[in-house]
C-alpha cells in the first residue's frame, strides 16, 4: 500500500510537470525567423507574465492544490485511523465486560477508532451498561471523528471548481482588452490585438491545468477515504456486537429466569370434574 501511494504521487507530480512543460512550449514555426534577436521568448516565466493578473490567483490555487495533495497522502493512512491488533483487543475486552481495561486501552492508543469507542464507553454510568445508548454514542462519535479528514479532501474539489472559473474570468478580461485595442488603434497593429488574445488563452489553459489534477486527486482521496470509513464501521459494529454478547452472557440469573419462562407454557392436564 505504501509503495502504491508513492507511485501514485510520482505519477501525479509527473503529470503536473509534463503539463506545465507542454504549456510552456509552442509549436515550431514553419519558417525560420529572420534574425534570432527578434525571436520572442517562449519561457514559462514569459507566459506567466503574458497571462496577466489572473495568473496570481491561479498560482495560489496551484500551490494550495499541491500542498493538499501531499497532506492527504500523508494523512490518509490506515495506521492513522485504526490498528487491527488494538481493535481486536478492544473487542475481547468488551466481550468480557472489562470496561475499565477497554477505557485504559483507548487512552493508551489514541486514534479515531479508539476515540469513538471511548465516547461510547462514556455511556456506562454506575456500572450499568446500556447497549442501545452505547451504539448511539458510537454513531455520534463517528460523525465527529470521520468528518475532519473529509473536510481537507473537499478543499481539492473547491480548487478544481474555482480554478477554471478564474481562468475563464481572465479570458473575458483579455478579450475585453482586445476589443478595446481594436476600438482605439483599429486593425492596423495586429501585435497589440495578439497580445490581448494571448492573455485570454493563457489564463484559460492555466485554469484547466490547475483544475484537472485537483479533480483527479479529489476523487482518488475520496475513494481511499471511503474504504477507510467502511473498514472502521465494520470494526465498530463488531465491538457493539461484542458488548451485546458480553452483557447477555454475564447477566446475573439469566439462566434462572429463562427456565420458569419455558415451563410456564407447558400444556396442563384437563381437570376431572368427578374428582
VENNOR-V828537 format. One record per backbone hydrogen bond with DSSP energy under -0.5 kcal/mol. CO is the residue of the C=O (numbers start at 1). NH is the residue of the N-H. If there is no record, write none. Layout:
((CO:NH) (CO:NH))
//
This chain:
((1:5) (2:6) (3:7) (4:8) (5:9) (6:10) (7:11) (8:12) (9:13) (10:14) (11:15) (12:16) (13:17) (14:18) (15:19) (16:20) (17:21) (18:22) (19:23) (20:24) (21:25) (35:38) (36:39) (43:47) (44:48) (45:49) (46:50) (47:51) (48:52) (49:52) (51:54) (52:55) (53:56) (53:57) (54:58) (55:59) (56:60) (57:61) (58:62) (59:63) (60:64) (61:65) (62:66) (63:67) (64:68) (65:69) (66:70) (67:71) (68:72) (69:73) (70:74) (71:75) (72:76) (75:77) (77:80) (77:81) (78:81) (78:82) (80:112) (81:113) (83:87) (84:88) (85:89) (86:90) (87:91) (88:92) (89:93) (90:94) (91:95) (92:96) (93:98) (94:97) (97:99) (98:102) (99:103) (100:104) (101:105) (102:106) (103:107) (104:108) (105:109) (111:115) (112:116) (113:117) (114:118) (115:119) (116:120) (117:121) (118:122) (120:123) (121:124) (123:125) (125:128) (128:125) (128:130) (129:131) (130:134) (131:135) (132:136) (133:137) (134:138) (135:139) (136:140) (137:141) (138:142) (139:143) (140:144) (141:145) (142:146) (143:147) (144:148) (145:148) (145:149) (146:150) (147:151) (148:151) (148:152) (149:153) (150:154) (151:155) (152:155) (152:156) (153:156) (153:157) (154:158) (155:159) (156:160) (157:161) (158:162) (159:163) (160:164) (161:165) (162:166) (163:167) (164:168) (165:169) (166:170) (167:171) (168:172) (169:173) (170:174) (171:175) (172:176) (173:177) (174:178) (175:179) (176:180) (177:181) (178:182) (179:183) (180:184) (181:185) (181:186) (182:186) (185:188) (189:192) (189:193) (190:194) (191:195) (192:196) (193:197) (194:198) (195:199) (196:200) (197:201) (198:202) (199:203) (200:204) (201:205) (202:206) (203:207) (204:208) (205:209) (206:210) (207:211) (208:212) (209:213) (210:214) (211:215) (212:216) (213:217) (214:218) (215:219) (216:220) (217:221) (218:222) (219:223) (220:224) (221:225) (222:226) (223:227) (224:228) (225:229) (226:230) (227:231) (228:232) (229:233) (230:234) (231:235) (232:236) (233:237) (234:238) (235:239) (236:240) (237:241) (238:242) (239:243) (240:244) (241:245) (242:246) (243:247) (244:248) (245:249) (246:250) (247:251) (251:254) (253:257) (254:258) (255:259) (256:260) (257:261) (258:262) (259:262) (259:263) (260:264) (262:265) (263:266) (271:273) (272:275))
//
